[in-house]
Amino acid sequence: MSHDESTGEVTLFVEKSLVIDCGTYAVHVGQATSQLKVDIILERPVFIEGLTDQTVVAGQPAKFTAVVRGVPRPHIRWFIGDMEVFDTADKYIASYSEDGRAELTVVAVSSSDAGLYCECRASSEAGEASSLAVLMPGWCQGKPAVPACSVRTLRIIG
């Protein structure tokens, strides 16, 4: 908290707050007491850009990219099929930048990965959203691989 003696203005900085912090507070500065109303702004996570299906050949990398927004900044989790995946550097590389860009790279797609869906889940205390895409088989040794069902879904939960 800072107090500008010349204007009498009081500035209060709150780095992290929760919904339960909403309310009216008494603020005492010197001999003066004022009331301060605190509102917490929450915005559900939303995908500005969802995942897109990736067509790849076994042994090649695949990159899934999405852009997500929300207040507070959403927590990102990745799933391939029904399994949650983590940044392991040898199989998966995950990143989430300050501008909301979430990326998952499958370092080398295996033939068993073909047809599985990739899901990006964004969650916060304001809610949850997810985006899905399919890892579709591509061409292998000059022959088309068996086509997978293409899914492009944006789902909001909560």
Phi and psi in degrees as a GROMACS rama.xvg file:
@    title "Ramachandran Plot"
@    xaxis  label "Phi"
@    yaxis  label "Psi"
@TYPE xy
-127.67  152.775  SER-2
-130.194  122.611  HIS-3
-91.928  107.403  ASP-4
-59.9242  -35.5017  GLU-5
-70.8796  -34.054  SER-6
-107.047  -16.1571  THR-7
80.3221  4.12947  GLY-8
-76.0976  135.614  GLU-9
-113.719  130.132  VAL-10
-115.894  130.357  THR-11
-116.934  126.613  LEU-12
-107.631  127.043  PHE-13
-121.449  114.833  VAL-14
-75.397  -47.562  GLU-15
-131.063  136.9  LYS-16
-142.159  161.716  SER-17
-122.125  163.787  LEU-18
-55.6412  -36.5044  VAL-19
-67.6751  -10.5258  ILE-20
-81.0489  -7.08302  ASP-21
-61.9882  146.211  CYS-22
147.801  -172.415  GLY-23
-111.05  132  THR-24
-121.539  149.781  TYR-25
-90.8965  130.464  ALA-26
-115.661  125.356  VAL-27
-110.316  119.407  HIS-28
-127.413  113.511  VAL-29
61.3933  -125.655  GLY-30
-91.3125  -9.77839  GLN-31
-92.5802  146.076  ALA-32
-126.224  131.794  THR-33
-129.968  165.147  SER-34
-103.374  141.979  GLN-35
-125.184  124.012  LEU-36
-97.4793  129.611  LYS-37
-114.528  122.607  VAL-38
-116.987  137.866  ASP-39
-104.193  125.952  ILE-40
-93.2881  124.902  ILE-41
-121.605  135.324  LEU-42
-128.278  126.321  GLU-43
-56.9529  146.853  ARG-44
-60.9028  139.793  PRO-45
-143.046  140.163  VAL-46
-86.9285  114.211  PHE-47
-73.8422  -39.4048  ILE-48
-131.341  122.117  GLU-49
-87.6704  172.577  GLY-50
-67.3421  154.014  LEU-51
-123.88  149.146  THR-52
-57.298  145.404  ASP-53
-119.514  128.797  GLN-54
-104.398  118.723  THR-55
-140.17  162.587  VAL-56
-102.479  143.96  VAL-57
-52.8969  136.453  ALA-58
94.4333  -14.9838  GLY-59
-97.2584  158.94  GLN-60
-79.9214  158.942  PRO-61
-135.41  138.001  ALA-62
-123.919  126.634  LYS-63
-107.048  131.091  PHE-64
-131.597  138.594  THR-65
-143.425  159.23  ALA-66
-122.98  125.426  VAL-67
-129.543  144.107  VAL-68
-127.297  159.047  ARG-69
167.812  158.022  GLY-70
-128.937  119.194  VAL-71
-70.2992  170.646  PRO-72
-55.0481  125.792  ARG-73
-67.0687  152.754  PRO-74
-87.3746  133.447  HIS-75
-106.04  133.657  ILE-76
-130.671  144.4  ARG-77
-117.101  144.095  TRP-78
-135.194  139.203  PHE-79
-117.792  120.6  ILE-80
63.4478  -131.425  GLY-81
-101.246  7.79133  ASP-82
-102.198  129.019  MET-83
-71.3703  136.891  GLU-84
-114.267  151.53  VAL-85
-126.689  157.604  PHE-86
-65.6756  109.813  ASP-87
-116.986  -5.82599  THR-88
68.9032  -33.5305  ALA-89
-89.1854  -28.1855  ASP-90
-118.576  -43.2106  LYS-91
-131.567  140.825  TYR-92
-126.12  117.003  ILE-93
-113.9  142.905  ALA-94
-146.042  156.582  SER-95
-147.869  110.448  TYR-96
-93.3328  165.807  SER-97
-59.3741  -27.4889  GLU-98
-82.9756  6.5026  ASP-99
90.9216  4.35702  GLY-100
-81.1307  120.57  ARG-101
-110.69  131.454  ALA-102
-133.004  141.658  GLU-103
-129.891  123.89  LEU-104
-108.974  126.712  THR-105
-90.3276  111.771  VAL-106
-58.268  -47.0678  VAL-107
-144.284  109.203  ALA-108
-68.0689  134.447  VAL-109
-97.5448  160.864  SER-110
-61.4301  -27.8258  SER-111
-74.0506  -14.9057  SER-112
-77.1853  -23.4266  ASP-113
-59.7713  131.371  ALA-114
91.3291  -10.7936  GLY-115
-78.1894  154.03  LEU-116
-95.6428  152.393  TYR-117
-110.715  133.383  CYS-118
-125.916  134.371  GLU-119
-110.638  121.086  CYS-120
-110.292  127.757  ARG-121
-113.308  125.06  ALA-122
-139.671  151.318  SER-123
-155.773  -178.59  SER-124
-66.9622  -11.8284  GLU-125
-86.5033  -15.6948  ALA-126
147.751  -167.091  GLY-127
-142.823  146.757  GLU-128
-140.926  156.76  ALA-129
-144.062  157.326  SER-130
-131.952  139.634  SER-131
-122.377  149.444  LEU-132
-151.342  162.787  ALA-133
-107.97  142.212  VAL-134
-91.4246  98.1078  LEU-135
-94.3688  141.427  MET-136
-69.8666  144.318  PRO-137
-105.518  -149.594  GLY-138
-85.3937  140.056  TRP-139
-134.879  118.981  CYS-140
52.3048  43.8088  GLN-141
78.7675  -0.275436  GLY-142
-118.309  141.98  LYS-143
-68.8158  141.477  PRO-144
-79.6991  167.805  ALA-145
-63.5023  126.076  VAL-146
-68.4313  146.46  PRO-147
-103.374  159.806  ALA-148
-71.6038  132.184  CYS-149
-91.6508  128.257  SER-150
-127.373  128.228  VAL-151
-131.384  101.566  ARG-152
-130.285  140.473  THR-153
-121.677  122.171  LEU-154
-124.767  134.406  ARG-155
-112.342  129.376  ILE-156
-118.349  140.551  ILE-157
